[in-house]
Amino acid sequence: MTNAIDTKQPTMNPATRLAIDRTRLAYERTLMAWVRTAISLISFGFTIYKFFQIEGVGGKQDRVISATEFSVLMIVIGLVSLLIAALQHRRDLNTLKAEYPVQVPRSMARVLAALISVLGILALVAVVFRR
């Protein structure tokens, strides 16, 4: 006699499984759209900084915000938007896993978001320390 408990998950309807996959892929596409937006903000902010660094704009000017401050602001907004999008993506996937206990593959979009955030932080450090 065996007292083994059958720990197999119940079989899922193929239509339900495909719906879960479509939902997961929609979450991935949404995160990738936010990654593109963050890349645009970070790279445009760094480009503004480098442009005004090359132009050699010197002296005190009558502006509310300087080019360096504006570029730092754009980089920070890009990093914050990337962080918020990654947190939302994680929350959505955890909700999906809780509602439908299926094996969900690792998110490559989240890995890409982490790599882009590292590059954004390096750009921010380069602008702040004026290298």
Backbone atoms as SQL, in Angstrom:
CREATE TABLE atoms (id INTEGER PRIMARY KEY, chain TEXT, resi INTEGER, resn TEXT, atom TEXT, x REAL, y REAL, z REAL);
INSERT INTO atoms VALUES
  (1, 'A', 1, 'MET', 'N', 0.818, -1.187, 0.000),
  (2, 'A', 1, 'MET', 'CA', 0.000, 0.000, 0.000),
  (3, 'A', 1, 'MET', 'C', 0.859, 1.247, 0.000),
  (4, 'A', 2, 'THR', 'N', 0.479, 2.140, -0.798),
  (5, 'A', 2, 'THR', 'CA', 1.215, 3.396, -0.835),
  (6, 'A', 2, 'THR', 'C', 0.317, 4.504, -0.311),
  (7, 'A', 3, 'ASN', 'N', 0.908, 5.356, 0.433),
  (8, 'A', 3, 'ASN', 'CA', 0.190, 6.506, 0.980),
  (9, 'A', 3, 'ASN', 'C', 0.577, 7.784, 0.249),
  (10, 'A', 4, 'ALA', 'N', 1.061, 7.613, -0.960),
  (11, 'A', 4, 'ALA', 'CA', 1.495, 8.786, -1.728),
  (12, 'A', 4, 'ALA', 'C', 0.276, 9.615, -2.119),
  (13, 'A', 5, 'ILE', 'N', 0.424, 10.882, -1.963),
  (14, 'A', 5, 'ILE', 'CA', -0.642, 11.812, -2.334),
  (15, 'A', 5, 'ILE', 'C', -0.361, 12.306, -3.735),
  (16, 'A', 6, 'ASP', 'N', -1.381, 12.274, -4.547),
  (17, 'A', 6, 'ASP', 'CA', -1.226, 12.735, -5.920),
  (18, 'A', 6, 'ASP', 'C', -1.143, 14.256, -5.917),
  (19, 'A', 7, 'THR', 'N', 0.037, 14.804, -6.238),
  (20, 'A', 7, 'THR', 'CA', 0.250, 16.246, -6.209),
  (21, 'A', 7, 'THR', 'C', 0.176, 16.863, -7.595),
  (22, 'A', 8, 'LYS', 'N', -0.345, 16.136, -8.552),
  (23, 'A', 8, 'LYS', 'CA', -0.461, 16.685, -9.892),
  (24, 'A', 8, 'LYS', 'C', -1.521, 17.780, -9.915),
  (25, 'A', 9, 'GLN', 'N', -1.235, 18.808, -10.648),
  (26, 'A', 9, 'GLN', 'CA', -2.224, 19.864, -10.812),
  (27, 'A', 9, 'GLN', 'C', -3.314, 19.371, -11.753),
  (28, 'A', 10, 'PRO', 'N', -4.523, 19.827, -11.527),
  (29, 'A', 10, 'PRO', 'CA', -5.590, 19.386, -12.421),
  (30, 'A', 10, 'PRO', 'C', -5.328, 19.889, -13.843),
  (31, 'A', 11, 'THR', 'N', -5.772, 19.099, -14.807),
  (32, 'A', 11, 'THR', 'CA', -5.564, 19.493, -16.189),
  (33, 'A', 11, 'THR', 'C', -6.384, 20.737, -16.495),
  (34, 'A', 12, 'MET', 'N', -5.797, 21.578, -17.309),
  (35, 'A', 12, 'MET', 'CA', -6.438, 22.845, -17.630),
  (36, 'A', 12, 'MET', 'C', -6.983, 22.797, -19.048),
  (37, 'A', 13, 'ASN', 'N', -8.093, 23.424, -19.220),
  (38, 'A', 13, 'ASN', 'CA', -8.703, 23.556, -20.533),
  (39, 'A', 13, 'ASN', 'C', -7.707, 24.257, -21.466),
  (40, 'A', 14, 'PRO', 'N', -7.473, 23.748, -22.680),
  (41, 'A', 14, 'PRO', 'CA', -6.515, 24.403, -23.588),
  (42, 'A', 14, 'PRO', 'C', -6.872, 25.855, -23.901),
  (43, 'A', 15, 'ALA', 'N', -8.153, 26.164, -23.968),
  (44, 'A', 15, 'ALA', 'CA', -8.554, 27.555, -24.228),
  (45, 'A', 15, 'ALA', 'C', -8.166, 28.458, -23.066),
  (46, 'A', 16, 'THR', 'N', -8.303, 27.950, -21.854),
  (47, 'A', 16, 'THR', 'CA', -7.907, 28.726, -20.674),
  (48, 'A', 16, 'THR', 'C', -6.397, 28.922, -20.650),
  (49, 'A', 17, 'ARG', 'N', -5.666, 27.875, -20.986),
  (50, 'A', 17, 'ARG', 'CA', -4.198, 27.971, -21.012),
  (51, 'A', 17, 'ARG', 'C', -3.743, 29.004, -22.040),
  (52, 'A', 18, 'LEU', 'N', -4.377, 29.008, -23.213),
  (53, 'A', 18, 'LEU', 'CA', -4.020, 29.992, -24.237),
  (54, 'A', 18, 'LEU', 'C', -4.392, 31.406, -23.796),
  (55, 'A', 19, 'ALA', 'N', -5.497, 31.550, -23.095),
  (56, 'A', 19, 'ALA', 'CA', -5.887, 32.871, -22.592),
  (57, 'A', 19, 'ALA', 'C', -4.879, 33.380, -21.563),
  (58, 'A', 20, 'ILE', 'N', -4.391, 32.480, -20.726),
  (59, 'A', 20, 'ILE', 'CA', -3.372, 32.863, -19.740),
  (60, 'A', 20, 'ILE', 'C', -2.087, 33.279, -20.449),
  (61, 'A', 21, 'ASP', 'N', -1.703, 32.530, -21.472),
  (62, 'A', 21, 'ASP', 'CA', -0.501, 32.894, -22.238),
  (63, 'A', 21, 'ASP', 'C', -0.669, 34.241, -22.930),
  (64, 'A', 22, 'ARG', 'N', -1.828, 34.496, -23.499),
  (65, 'A', 22, 'ARG', 'CA', -2.065, 35.795, -24.146),
  (66, 'A', 22, 'ARG', 'C', -2.008, 36.931, -23.137),
  (67, 'A', 23, 'THR', 'N', -2.554, 36.705, -21.952),
  (68, 'A', 23, 'THR', 'CA', -2.519, 37.735, -20.913),
  (69, 'A', 23, 'THR', 'C', -1.088, 38.000, -20.467),
  (70, 'A', 24, 'ARG', 'N', -0.323, 36.925, -20.269),
  (71, 'A', 24, 'ARG', 'CA', 1.080, 37.092, -19.869),
  (72, 'A', 24, 'ARG', 'C', 1.874, 37.838, -20.931),
  (73, 'A', 25, 'LEU', 'N', 1.638, 37.495, -22.187),
  (74, 'A', 25, 'LEU', 'CA', 2.347, 38.181, -23.270),
  (75, 'A', 25, 'LEU', 'C', 1.916, 39.646, -23.381),
  (76, 'A', 26, 'ALA', 'N', 0.667, 39.936, -23.066),
  (77, 'A', 26, 'ALA', 'CA', 0.226, 41.338, -23.051),
  (78, 'A', 26, 'ALA', 'C', 0.960, 42.107, -21.961),
  (79, 'A', 27, 'TYR', 'N', 1.162, 41.469, -20.805),
  (80, 'A', 27, 'TYR', 'CA', 1.938, 42.112, -19.742),
  (81, 'A', 27, 'TYR', 'C', 3.374, 42.356, -20.190),
  (82, 'A', 28, 'GLU', 'N', 3.943, 41.397, -20.919),
  (83, 'A', 28, 'GLU', 'CA', 5.305, 41.555, -21.431),
  (84, 'A', 28, 'GLU', 'C', 5.393, 42.716, -22.421),
  (85, 'A', 29, 'ARG', 'N', 4.421, 42.805, -23.327),
  (86, 'A', 29, 'ARG', 'CA', 4.416, 43.902, -24.313),
  (87, 'A', 29, 'ARG', 'C', 4.265, 45.254, -23.638),
  (88, 'A', 30, 'THR', 'N', 3.442, 45.307, -22.596),
  (89, 'A', 30, 'THR', 'CA', 3.271, 46.563, -21.872),
  (90, 'A', 30, 'THR', 'C', 4.573, 46.992, -21.217),
  (91, 'A', 31, 'LEU', 'N', 5.262, 46.057, -20.591),
  (92, 'A', 31, 'LEU', 'CA', 6.549, 46.395, -19.977),
  (93, 'A', 31, 'LEU', 'C', 7.554, 46.830, -21.038),
  (94, 'A', 32, 'MET', 'N', 7.571, 46.167, -22.192),
  (95, 'A', 32, 'MET', 'CA', 8.498, 46.557, -23.254),
  (96, 'A', 32, 'MET', 'C', 8.197, 47.958, -23.772),
  (97, 'A', 33, 'ALA', 'N', 6.924, 48.329, -23.820),
  (98, 'A', 33, 'ALA', 'CA', 6.576, 49.690, -24.222),
  (99, 'A', 33, 'ALA', 'C', 7.105, 50.704, -23.211),
  (100, 'A', 34, 'TRP', 'N', 7.005, 50.378, -21.931),
  (101, 'A', 34, 'TRP', 'CA', 7.558, 51.262, -20.917),
  (102, 'A', 34, 'TRP', 'C', 9.078, 51.312, -20.984),
  (103, 'A', 35, 'VAL', 'N', 9.701, 50.192, -21.312),
  (104, 'A', 35, 'VAL', 'CA', 11.160, 50.171, -21.475),
  (105, 'A', 35, 'VAL', 'C', 11.559, 51.104, -22.618),
  (106, 'A', 36, 'ARG', 'N', 10.833, 51.056, -23.735),
  (107, 'A', 36, 'ARG', 'CA', 11.135, 51.964, -24.856),
  (108, 'A', 36, 'ARG', 'C', 10.982, 53.420, -24.447),
  (109, 'A', 37, 'THR', 'N', 9.938, 53.716, -23.681),
  (110, 'A', 37, 'THR', 'CA', 9.725, 55.084, -23.224),
  (111, 'A', 37, 'THR', 'C', 10.864, 55.523, -22.301),
  (112, 'A', 38, 'ALA', 'N', 11.260, 54.652, -21.390),
  (113, 'A', 38, 'ALA', 'CA', 12.348, 54.989, -20.467),
  (114, 'A', 38, 'ALA', 'C', 13.664, 55.180, -21.205),
  (115, 'A', 39, 'ILE', 'N', 13.929, 54.324, -22.193),
  (116, 'A', 39, 'ILE', 'CA', 15.146, 54.479, -22.993),
  (117, 'A', 39, 'ILE', 'C', 15.143, 55.825, -23.702),
  (118, 'A', 40, 'SER', 'N', 14.005, 56.208, -24.232),
  (119, 'A', 40, 'SER', 'CA', 13.914, 57.499, -24.921),
  (120, 'A', 40, 'SER', 'C', 14.187, 58.649, -23.967),
  (121, 'A', 41, 'LEU', 'N', 13.598, 58.625, -22.794),
  (122, 'A', 41, 'LEU', 'CA', 13.808, 59.699, -21.828),
  (123, 'A', 41, 'LEU', 'C', 15.258, 59.752, -21.363),
  (124, 'A', 42, 'ILE', 'N', 15.818, 58.601, -21.052),
  (125, 'A', 42, 'ILE', 'CA', 17.200, 58.565, -20.560),
  (126, 'A', 42, 'ILE', 'C', 18.174, 59.025, -21.645),
  (127, 'A', 43, 'SER', 'N', 18.031, 58.491, -22.846),
  (128, 'A', 43, 'SER', 'CA', 18.979, 58.851, -23.908),
  (129, 'A', 43, 'SER', 'C', 18.805, 60.301, -24.346),
  (130, 'A', 44, 'PHE', 'N', 17.575, 60.802, -24.381),
  (131, 'A', 44, 'PHE', 'CA', 17.380, 62.194, -24.763),
  (132, 'A', 44, 'PHE', 'C', 17.934, 63.128, -23.684),
  (133, 'A', 45, 'GLY', 'N', 17.752, 62.769, -22.424),
  (134, 'A', 45, 'GLY', 'CA', 18.325, 63.580, -21.344),
  (135, 'A', 45, 'GLY', 'C', 19.845, 63.610, -21.405),
  (136, 'A', 46, 'PHE', 'N', 20.464, 62.450, -21.650),
  (137, 'A', 46, 'PHE', 'CA', 21.919, 62.404, -21.751),
  (138, 'A', 46, 'PHE', 'C', 22.406, 63.164, -22.982),
  (139, 'A', 47, 'THR', 'N', 21.653, 63.086, -24.077),
  (140, 'A', 47, 'THR', 'CA', 22.026, 63.800, -25.300),
  (141, 'A', 47, 'THR', 'C', 21.971, 65.313, -25.088),
  (142, 'A', 48, 'ILE', 'N', 20.955, 65.788, -24.398),
  (143, 'A', 48, 'ILE', 'CA', 20.856, 67.224, -24.092),
  (144, 'A', 48, 'ILE', 'C', 22.068, 67.655, -23.264),
  (145, 'A', 49, 'TYR', 'N', 22.414, 66.844, -22.273),
  (146, 'A', 49, 'TYR', 'CA', 23.572, 67.173, -21.444),
  (147, 'A', 49, 'TYR', 'C', 24.841, 67.250, -22.283),
  (148, 'A', 50, 'LYS', 'N', 25.089, 66.242, -23.125),
  (149, 'A', 50, 'LYS', 'CA', 26.302, 66.231, -23.932),
  (150, 'A', 50, 'LYS', 'C', 26.314, 67.369, -24.954),
  (151, 'A', 51, 'PHE', 'N', 25.145, 67.683, -25.523),
  (152, 'A', 51, 'PHE', 'CA', 25.082, 68.770, -26.496),
  (153, 'A', 51, 'PHE', 'C', 25.502, 70.089, -25.859),
  (154, 'A', 52, 'PHE', 'N', 24.943, 70.393, -24.694),
  (155, 'A', 52, 'PHE', 'CA', 25.288, 71.659, -24.051),
  (156, 'A', 52, 'PHE', 'C', 26.681, 71.628, -23.443),
  (157, 'A', 53, 'GLN', 'N', 27.206, 70.454, -23.159),
  (158, 'A', 53, 'GLN', 'CA', 28.581, 70.352, -22.697),
  (159, 'A', 53, 'GLN', 'C', 29.537, 70.645, -23.848),
  (160, 'A', 54, 'ILE', 'N', 29.219, 70.109, -25.033),
  (161, 'A', 54, 'ILE', 'CA', 30.069, 70.352, -26.206),
  (162, 'A', 54, 'ILE', 'C', 29.976, 71.800, -26.665),
  (163, 'A', 55, 'GLU', 'N', 28.763, 72.350, -26.617),
  (164, 'A', 55, 'GLU', 'CA', 28.578, 73.741, -27.025),
  (165, 'A', 55, 'GLU', 'C', 29.303, 74.708, -26.108),
  (166, 'A', 56, 'GLY', 'N', 29.553, 74.281, -24.886),
  (167, 'A', 56, 'GLY', 'CA', 30.288, 75.124, -23.955),
  (168, 'A', 56, 'GLY', 'C', 29.504, 76.319, -23.467),
  (169, 'A', 57, 'VAL', 'N', 28.224, 76.101, -23.241),
  (170, 'A', 57, 'VAL', 'CA', 27.393, 77.179, -22.720),
  (171, 'A', 57, 'VAL', 'C', 27.903, 77.507, -21.331),
  (172, 'A', 58, 'GLY', 'N', 28.407, 78.686, -21.183),
  (173, 'A', 58, 'GLY', 'CA', 28.980, 79.073, -19.904),
  (174, 'A', 58, 'GLY', 'C', 28.292, 80.288, -19.343),
  (175, 'A', 59, 'GLY', 'N', 28.647, 80.589, -18.134),
  (176, 'A', 59, 'GLY', 'CA', 28.101, 81.770, -17.498),
  (177, 'A', 59, 'GLY', 'C', 26.701, 81.541, -16.954),
  (178, 'A', 60, 'LYS', 'N', 26.263, 82.528, -16.221),
  (179, 'A', 60, 'LYS', 'CA', 24.932, 82.464, -15.616),
  (180, 'A', 60, 'LYS', 'C', 23.922, 82.992, -16.613),
  (181, 'A', 61, 'GLN', 'N', 22.861, 82.222, -16.808),
  (182, 'A', 61, 'GLN', 'CA', 21.823, 82.636, -17.737),
  (183, 'A', 61, 'GLN', 'C', 20.517, 82.790, -16.992),
  (184, 'A', 62, 'ASP', 'N', 19.647, 83.612, -17.572),
  (185, 'A', 62, 'ASP', 'CA', 18.361, 83.883, -16.932),
  (186, 'A', 62, 'ASP', 'C', 17.338, 82.837, -17.336),
  (187, 'A', 63, 'ARG', 'N', 17.539, 81.636, -16.837),
  (188, 'A', 63, 'ARG', 'CA', 16.613, 80.549, -17.105),
  (189, 'A', 63, 'ARG', 'C', 16.130, 79.985, -15.783),
  (190, 'A', 64, 'VAL', 'N', 14.934, 79.445, -15.827),
  (191, 'A', 64, 'VAL', 'CA', 14.384, 78.824, -14.625),
  (192, 'A', 64, 'VAL', 'C', 15.138, 77.546, -14.300),
  (193, 'A', 65, 'ILE', 'N', 15.471, 76.795, -15.345),
  (194, 'A', 65, 'ILE', 'CA', 16.164, 75.528, -15.151),
  (195, 'A', 65, 'ILE', 'C', 17.291, 75.442, -16.185),
  (196, 'A', 66, 'SER', 'N', 18.446, 74.987, -15.751),
  (197, 'A', 66, 'SER', 'CA', 19.581, 74.889, -16.670),
  (198, 'A', 66, 'SER', 'C', 19.466, 73.619, -17.504),
  (199, 'A', 67, 'ALA', 'N', 20.302, 73.523, -18.523),
  (200, 'A', 67, 'ALA', 'CA', 20.291, 72.343, -19.391),
  (201, 'A', 67, 'ALA', 'C', 20.710, 71.100, -18.620),
  (202, 'A', 68, 'THR', 'N', 21.655, 71.244, -17.715),
  (203, 'A', 68, 'THR', 'CA', 22.090, 70.108, -16.914),
  (204, 'A', 68, 'THR', 'C', 20.981, 69.637, -15.985),
  (205, 'A', 69, 'GLU', 'N', 20.295, 70.565, -15.358),
  (206, 'A', 69, 'GLU', 'CA', 19.191, 70.198, -14.472),
  (207, 'A', 69, 'GLU', 'C', 18.060, 69.539, -15.261),
  (208, 'A', 70, 'PHE', 'N', 17.797, 70.046, -16.449),
  (209, 'A', 70, 'PHE', 'CA', 16.757, 69.463, -17.290),
  (210, 'A', 70, 'PHE', 'C', 17.131, 68.046, -17.715),
  (211, 'A', 71, 'SER', 'N', 18.397, 67.848, -18.072),
  (212, 'A', 71, 'SER', 'CA', 18.821, 66.510, -18.482),
  (213, 'A', 71, 'SER', 'C', 18.777, 65.527, -17.316),
  (214, 'A', 72, 'VAL', 'N', 19.158, 65.961, -16.127),
  (215, 'A', 72, 'VAL', 'CA', 19.064, 65.104, -14.942),
  (216, 'A', 72, 'VAL', 'C', 17.608, 64.765, -14.658),
  (217, 'A', 73, 'LEU', 'N', 16.736, 65.744, -14.799),
  (218, 'A', 73, 'LEU', 'CA', 15.308, 65.514, -14.575),
  (219, 'A', 73, 'LEU', 'C', 14.748, 64.482, -15.555),
  (220, 'A', 74, 'MET', 'N', 15.151, 64.570, -16.819),
  (221, 'A', 74, 'MET', 'CA', 14.664, 63.602, -17.805),
  (222, 'A', 74, 'MET', 'C', 15.179, 62.196, -17.505),
  (223, 'A', 75, 'ILE', 'N', 16.430, 62.088, -17.117),
  (224, 'A', 75, 'ILE', 'CA', 16.987, 60.769, -16.785),
  (225, 'A', 75, 'ILE', 'C', 16.287, 60.184, -15.566),
  (226, 'A', 76, 'VAL', 'N', 16.052, 61.004, -14.564),
  (227, 'A', 76, 'VAL', 'CA', 15.379, 60.524, -13.353),
  (228, 'A', 76, 'VAL', 'C', 13.944, 60.107, -13.664),
  (229, 'A', 77, 'ILE', 'N', 13.240, 60.872, -14.479),
  (230, 'A', 77, 'ILE', 'CA', 11.870, 60.499, -14.862),
  (231, 'A', 77, 'ILE', 'C', 11.883, 59.177, -15.624),
  (232, 'A', 78, 'GLY', 'N', 12.852, 58.972, -16.503),
  (233, 'A', 78, 'GLY', 'CA', 12.973, 57.706, -17.219),
  (234, 'A', 78, 'GLY', 'C', 13.217, 56.538, -16.279),
  (235, 'A', 79, 'LEU', 'N', 14.105, 56.726, -15.295),
  (236, 'A', 79, 'LEU', 'CA', 14.385, 55.656, -14.335),
  (237, 'A', 79, 'LEU', 'C', 13.187, 55.358, -13.436),
  (238, 'A', 80, 'VAL', 'N', 12.498, 56.398, -13.005),
  (239, 'A', 80, 'VAL', 'CA', 11.325, 56.199, -12.149),
  (240, 'A', 80, 'VAL', 'C', 10.209, 55.498, -12.928),
  (241, 'A', 81, 'SER', 'N', 10.005, 55.902, -14.180),
  (242, 'A', 81, 'SER', 'CA', 8.966, 55.244, -14.977),
  (243, 'A', 81, 'SER', 'C', 9.308, 53.772, -15.208),
  (244, 'A', 82, 'LEU', 'N', 10.570, 53.465, -15.384),
  (245, 'A', 82, 'LEU', 'CA', 10.996, 52.082, -15.553),
  (246, 'A', 82, 'LEU', 'C', 10.785, 51.277, -14.269),
  (247, 'A', 83, 'LEU', 'N', 11.078, 51.873, -13.135),
  (248, 'A', 83, 'LEU', 'CA', 10.863, 51.204, -11.855),
  (249, 'A', 83, 'LEU', 'C', 9.380, 50.935, -11.615),
  (250, 'A', 84, 'ILE', 'N', 8.541, 51.930, -11.854),
  (251, 'A', 84, 'ILE', 'CA', 7.101, 51.756, -11.652),
  (252, 'A', 84, 'ILE', 'C', 6.551, 50.692, -12.592),
  (253, 'A', 85, 'ALA', 'N', 6.996, 50.700, -13.838),
  (254, 'A', 85, 'ALA', 'CA', 6.516, 49.702, -14.802),
  (255, 'A', 85, 'ALA', 'C', 6.952, 48.291, -14.406),
  (256, 'A', 86, 'ALA', 'N', 8.180, 48.139, -13.921),
  (257, 'A', 86, 'ALA', 'CA', 8.650, 46.816, -13.499),
  (258, 'A', 86, 'ALA', 'C', 7.882, 46.320, -12.279),
  (259, 'A', 87, 'LEU', 'N', 7.583, 47.220, -11.353),
  (260, 'A', 87, 'LEU', 'CA', 6.800, 46.825, -10.180),
  (261, 'A', 87, 'LEU', 'C', 5.374, 46.432, -10.574),
  (262, 'A', 88, 'GLN', 'N', 4.782, 47.182, -11.497),
  (263, 'A', 88, 'GLN', 'CA', 3.440, 46.846, -11.963),
  (264, 'A', 88, 'GLN', 'C', 3.446, 45.502, -12.694),
  (265, 'A', 89, 'HIS', 'N', 4.459, 45.266, -13.494),
  (266, 'A', 89, 'HIS', 'CA', 4.577, 44.002, -14.220),
  (267, 'A', 89, 'HIS', 'C', 4.685, 42.826, -13.250),
  (268, 'A', 90, 'ARG', 'N', 5.499, 42.980, -12.225),
  (269, 'A', 90, 'ARG', 'CA', 5.645, 41.918, -11.220),
  (270, 'A', 90, 'ARG', 'C', 4.331, 41.670, -10.495),
  (271, 'A', 91, 'ARG', 'N', 3.634, 42.752, -10.140),
  (272, 'A', 91, 'ARG', 'CA', 2.353, 42.607, -9.455),
  (273, 'A', 91, 'ARG', 'C', 1.332, 41.893, -10.337),
  (274, 'A', 92, 'ASP', 'N', 1.280, 42.260, -11.621),
  (275, 'A', 92, 'ASP', 'CA', 0.335, 41.630, -12.539),
  (276, 'A', 92, 'ASP', 'C', 0.632, 40.146, -12.730),
  (277, 'A', 93, 'LEU', 'N', 1.908, 39.792, -12.873),
  (278, 'A', 93, 'LEU', 'CA', 2.263, 38.382, -13.025),
  (279, 'A', 93, 'LEU', 'C', 1.972, 37.582, -11.754),
  (280, 'A', 94, 'ASN', 'N', 2.216, 38.178, -10.596),
  (281, 'A', 94, 'ASN', 'CA', 1.911, 37.488, -9.348),
  (282, 'A', 94, 'ASN', 'C', 0.407, 37.278, -9.191),
  (283, 'A', 95, 'THR', 'N', -0.387, 38.243, -9.622),
  (284, 'A', 95, 'THR', 'CA', -1.840, 38.090, -9.590),
  (285, 'A', 95, 'THR', 'C', -2.281, 36.979, -10.528),
  (286, 'A', 96, 'LEU', 'N', -1.677, 36.925, -11.710),
  (287, 'A', 96, 'LEU', 'CA', -2.005, 35.874, -12.668),
  (288, 'A', 96, 'LEU', 'C', -1.639, 34.496, -12.114),
  (289, 'A', 97, 'LYS', 'N', -0.466, 34.396, -11.483),
  (290, 'A', 97, 'LYS', 'CA', -0.039, 33.120, -10.896),
  (291, 'A', 97, 'LYS', 'C', -0.940, 32.710, -9.731),
  (292, 'A', 98, 'ALA', 'N', -1.403, 33.687, -8.955),
  (293, 'A', 98, 'ALA', 'CA', -2.260, 33.368, -7.816),
  (294, 'A', 98, 'ALA', 'C', -3.631, 32.884, -8.275),
  (295, 'A', 99, 'GLU', 'N', -4.137, 33.476, -9.335),
  (296, 'A', 99, 'GLU', 'CA', -5.463, 33.090, -9.819),
  (297, 'A', 99, 'GLU', 'C', -5.430, 31.777, -10.596),
  (298, 'A', 100, 'TYR', 'N', -4.389, 31.600, -11.381),
  (299, 'A', 100, 'TYR', 'CA', -4.228, 30.377, -12.172),
  (300, 'A', 100, 'TYR', 'C', -2.853, 29.803, -11.869),
  (301, 'A', 101, 'PRO', 'N', -2.781, 28.813, -10.993),
  (302, 'A', 101, 'PRO', 'CA', -1.461, 28.277, -10.610),
  (303, 'A', 101, 'PRO', 'C', -0.833, 27.464, -11.744),
  (304, 'A', 102, 'VAL', 'N', -0.208, 28.169, -12.650),
  (305, 'A', 102, 'VAL', 'CA', 0.472, 27.527, -13.773),
  (306, 'A', 102, 'VAL', 'C', 1.931, 27.941, -13.750),
  (307, 'A', 103, 'GLN', 'N', 2.729, 27.185, -14.449),
  (308, 'A', 103, 'GLN', 'CA', 4.147, 27.506, -14.565),
  (309, 'A', 103, 'GLN', 'C', 4.308, 28.640, -15.562),
  (310, 'A', 104, 'VAL', 'N', 4.770, 29.793, -15.079),
  (311, 'A', 104, 'VAL', 'CA', 4.979, 30.958, -15.939),
  (312, 'A', 104, 'VAL', 'C', 6.480, 31.111, -16.136),
  (313, 'A', 105, 'PRO', 'N', 6.932, 31.205, -17.387),
  (314, 'A', 105, 'PRO', 'CA', 8.377, 31.340, -17.621),
  (315, 'A', 105, 'PRO', 'C', 8.914, 32.676, -17.107),
  (316, 'A', 106, 'ARG', 'N', 10.216, 32.701, -16.913),
  (317, 'A', 106, 'ARG', 'CA', 10.879, 33.929, -16.454),
  (318, 'A', 106, 'ARG', 'C', 10.692, 35.031, -17.496),
  (319, 'A', 107, 'SER', 'N', 10.478, 36.230, -17.003),
  (320, 'A', 107, 'SER', 'CA', 10.215, 37.372, -17.872),
  (321, 'A', 107, 'SER', 'C', 11.532, 37.949, -18.400),
  (322, 'A', 108, 'MET', 'N', 11.734, 37.821, -19.687),
  (323, 'A', 108, 'MET', 'CA', 12.925, 38.418, -20.308),
  (324, 'A', 108, 'MET', 'C', 12.781, 39.937, -20.393),
  (325, 'A', 109, 'ALA', 'N', 11.554, 40.427, -20.446),
  (326, 'A', 109, 'ALA', 'CA', 11.339, 41.871, -20.465),
  (327, 'A', 109, 'ALA', 'C', 11.791, 42.496, -19.145),
  (328, 'A', 110, 'ARG', 'N', 11.582, 41.789, -18.049),
  (329, 'A', 110, 'ARG', 'CA', 12.018, 42.302, -16.752),
  (330, 'A', 110, 'ARG', 'C', 13.541, 42.310, -16.659),
  (331, 'A', 111, 'VAL', 'N', 14.182, 41.312, -17.240),
  (332, 'A', 111, 'VAL', 'CA', 15.652, 41.282, -17.271),
  (333, 'A', 111, 'VAL', 'C', 16.172, 42.468, -18.090),
  (334, 'A', 112, 'LEU', 'N', 15.545, 42.712, -19.232),
  (335, 'A', 112, 'LEU', 'CA', 15.937, 43.851, -20.064),
  (336, 'A', 112, 'LEU', 'C', 15.713, 45.171, -19.325),
  (337, 'A', 113, 'ALA', 'N', 14.605, 45.271, -18.607),
  (338, 'A', 113, 'ALA', 'CA', 14.333, 46.488, -17.830),
  (339, 'A', 113, 'ALA', 'C', 15.417, 46.714, -16.777),
  (340, 'A', 114, 'ALA', 'N', 15.881, 45.638, -16.166),
  (341, 'A', 114, 'ALA', 'CA', 16.951, 45.765, -15.167),
  (342, 'A', 114, 'ALA', 'C', 18.251, 46.248, -15.816),
  (343, 'A', 115, 'LEU', 'N', 18.575, 45.706, -16.986),
  (344, 'A', 115, 'LEU', 'CA', 19.791, 46.133, -17.683),
  (345, 'A', 115, 'LEU', 'C', 19.709, 47.605, -18.102),
  (346, 'A', 116, 'ILE', 'N', 18.555, 48.002, -18.610),
  (347, 'A', 116, 'ILE', 'CA', 18.373, 49.401, -19.016),
  (348, 'A', 116, 'ILE', 'C', 18.444, 50.319, -17.805),
  (349, 'A', 117, 'SER', 'N', 17.924, 49.880, -16.673),
  (350, 'A', 117, 'SER', 'CA', 18.005, 50.717, -15.476),
  (351, 'A', 117, 'SER', 'C', 19.449, 50.894, -15.022),
  (352, 'A', 118, 'VAL', 'N', 20.266, 49.865, -15.185),
  (353, 'A', 118, 'VAL', 'CA', 21.689, 49.992, -14.841),
  (354, 'A', 118, 'VAL', 'C', 22.352, 51.023, -15.754),
  (355, 'A', 119, 'LEU', 'N', 22.041, 50.961, -17.046),
  (356, 'A', 119, 'LEU', 'CA', 22.601, 51.957, -17.972),
  (357, 'A', 119, 'LEU', 'C', 22.100, 53.363, -17.648),
  (358, 'A', 120, 'GLY', 'N', 20.840, 53.469, -17.253),
  (359, 'A', 120, 'GLY', 'CA', 20.292, 54.771, -16.880),
  (360, 'A', 120, 'GLY', 'C', 20.956, 55.333, -15.642),
  (361, 'A', 121, 'ILE', 'N', 21.231, 54.463, -14.682),
  (362, 'A', 121, 'ILE', 'CA', 21.919, 54.914, -13.469),
  (363, 'A', 121, 'ILE', 'C', 23.337, 55.365, -13.797),
  (364, 'A', 122, 'LEU', 'N', 24.007, 54.655, -14.694),
  (365, 'A', 122, 'LEU', 'CA', 25.345, 55.081, -15.122),
  (366, 'A', 122, 'LEU', 'C', 25.301, 56.430, -15.824),
  (367, 'A', 123, 'ALA', 'N', 24.289, 56.648, -16.659),
  (368, 'A', 123, 'ALA', 'CA', 24.143, 57.945, -17.324),
  (369, 'A', 123, 'ALA', 'C', 23.883, 59.046, -16.304),
  (370, 'A', 124, 'LEU', 'N', 23.061, 58.755, -15.310),
  (371, 'A', 124, 'LEU', 'CA', 22.778, 59.748, -14.271),
  (372, 'A', 124, 'LEU', 'C', 24.030, 60.090, -13.471),
  (373, 'A', 125, 'VAL', 'N', 24.817, 59.073, -13.147),
  (374, 'A', 125, 'VAL', 'CA', 26.056, 59.311, -12.409),
  (375, 'A', 125, 'VAL', 'C', 27.009, 60.139, -13.262),
  (376, 'A', 126, 'ALA', 'N', 27.080, 59.844, -14.562),
  (377, 'A', 126, 'ALA', 'CA', 27.972, 60.597, -15.451),
  (378, 'A', 126, 'ALA', 'C', 27.557, 62.066, -15.549),
  (379, 'A', 127, 'VAL', 'N', 26.269, 62.327, -15.568),
  (380, 'A', 127, 'VAL', 'CA', 25.796, 63.717, -15.658),
  (381, 'A', 127, 'VAL', 'C', 26.002, 64.439, -14.333),
  (382, 'A', 128, 'VAL', 'N', 25.674, 63.773, -13.245),
  (383, 'A', 128, 'VAL', 'CA', 25.776, 64.428, -11.939),
  (384, 'A', 128, 'VAL', 'C', 27.221, 64.742, -11.588),
  (385, 'A', 129, 'PHE', 'N', 28.134, 63.824, -11.873),
  (386, 'A', 129, 'PHE', 'CA', 29.546, 64.051, -11.560),
  (387, 'A', 129, 'PHE', 'C', 30.300, 64.716, -12.700),
  (388, 'A', 130, 'ARG', 'N', 29.614, 65.076, -13.798),
  (389, 'A', 130, 'ARG', 'CA', 30.138, 65.848, -14.919),
  (390, 'A', 130, 'ARG', 'C', 31.423, 65.258, -15.498),
  (391, 'A', 131, 'ARG', 'N', 31.377, 63.973, -15.831),
  (392, 'A', 131, 'ARG', 'CA', 32.550, 63.323, -16.436),
  (393, 'A', 131, 'ARG', 'C', 32.499, 63.405, -17.914);
